[in-house]
Amino acid sequence: MVEQMTDFASETEPYRHELRVHCYRMLGSFDDAEDLVQETLLRAWRGRSTYAGRASLRAWLYRIATNACLDHLEAHPRELPVLDLPVAHDSDLAPRPDVAVPWLQPAPDSALQPDGVVVALETVELAFLAAIQHLSPRQRAALVLRDVLGWSARETASALGTTPASVNSNVLRARAELQEHLPTRRTEWASASASEEERAVVAKYVKALVEHDEAAFAELLREDVRCSHAPGAGGHMGSEPTWYAGRDTVLEGWAPAFHGGDAAEFRVVETRANCLPALATYARTVGEFRAFGLVTLRLDGGRVAEVTTFGPEVFPAFDLPPELA
């Protein structure tokens, strides 16, 4: 038995990384994705006698993972909140920001590019992941298997226990729904690495934040910049996500962080999340620098088009400490 388990682990381990990416697309939660990978491998171990080798081991594992995610979503149904907040009409931005999906979590780039596996980078961007959360679970599964993994309608139908006609119908509806939640213009979405321009803008952004230079900060923002906060992120203590648009509005909202009695000292650790530059921010009024928020920056034309802040609870996924000395 021990030898069988060892052999099974060695055969399935090469797929663990990409299975987590698959589960992440299905669920939107990076933490839940790891749990579902464990569930997938447990189901595969228990059902190993049913694997006849007619399909590849990879396809068999993806089939199990997809159905494990569907079972999880059925057991833990989630509803998107109805929020009376502004909708973006800029073609570069999604109508609603990523934080409009409360369970969506960012993930480090290193976890989204499995070794030896070509990943369509736009399918792990937060904008795409947030958009597909608006689909029903089965529509989402059909879309991911067909359009992301490139499976045929017959292969997808077999994995989902349905017919090719049903798969095609679900995919058509999913594609139409998806367009309602994605940016109209999707060129230059994702890059595997930072450009020189991106690094320069990020460096200026960090410098302006750390030095409390409001004028320099304003210069970096697009006039129609959008800023959003998940609950508990970056000083937002509300129970629902919030966002606001426009340079003047953003500067007004951030004024307490730059000057006045409530101004805090900041330290920043640079990283990348979902193919975007990201900043782990730590704030101190007294004592230690404590985790404040993880910020992702969407840039356009050398300026910041969107600032999205997630709460400190995402720091462990990026191997970030809760405090800095």
BELBEL-V978811 format. One record per backbone hydrogen bond with DSSP energy under -0.5 kcal/mol. CO is the residue of the C=O (numbers start at 0). NH is the residue of the N-H. Records with the same first field share a line. If there is no record, write none. Layout:
# BELBEL-V978811
CO=NH / NH
This chain:
# BELBEL-V978811
0=4
1=5
2=6
3=7
4=8
5=9
6=10
7=11
8=12
11=14 / 15
12=15 / 16
14=18
15=19
16=20
17=21
18=22
19=23
20=24
21=25
22=26
23=27
27=29 / 104
28=32
29=33
30=34
31=35
32=36
33=37
34=38
35=39
36=40
37=41
38=42
39=43
40=44
41=45
42=46
44=47
46=49
47=50
49=51
55=59
56=60
57=61
58=62
59=63
60=64
61=65
62=66
63=67
64=68
65=69
66=70
67=71
68=72
69=73
70=74
71=75
73=76
80=82
82=84
89=92
90=184
94=87
96=99
97=100
99=101
100=103
106=273
107=110 / 111
108=111 / 112
113=116
116=118
118=120
119=122
120=123
121=124
124=128
125=129
126=130
127=131
128=132
129=132
130=133
131=134
135=139
136=140
137=141
138=142
139=143
140=144
141=145
142=146 / 147
143=147 / 148
144=150
151=155
152=156
153=157
154=158
155=159
156=160 / 161
162=166
163=167
164=168
165=169
166=170
167=171
168=172
169=173
170=174
171=175
172=176
173=177
174=178
175=179
176=179
177=180 / 181
183=185
185=188
194=198
195=199
196=200
197=201
198=202
199=203
200=204
201=205
202=206
203=207
204=208
205=209
206=210
207=212
208=211
211=213
212=216
213=217
214=218
215=219
216=219 / 220
217=220
219=303
221=224
222=246
224=245
225=306
226=243
227=308
228=241
229=232
232=235
234=236
235=231
241=228
243=226
245=249
246=250
247=251
248=252
249=253
250=254
251=254
253=256 / 257
254=257 / 258
259=262
264=283
266=281
267=269
268=279
270=277
271=108
272=275
274=190
275=272
276=296
277=270
278=280 / 294
279=268
280=291 / 292
281=266
282=289
283=264
285=284
287=289
288=323
289=282
291=233
292=280 / 294
293=309
294=278
295=307
296=276 / 298
297=304 / 305
299=302
302=299 / 304
303=221
304=225
305=297
306=227
307=295 / 309
308=229
309=293
310=313
311=314
313=316 / 317
314=317 / 319
315=318
321=290
323=288
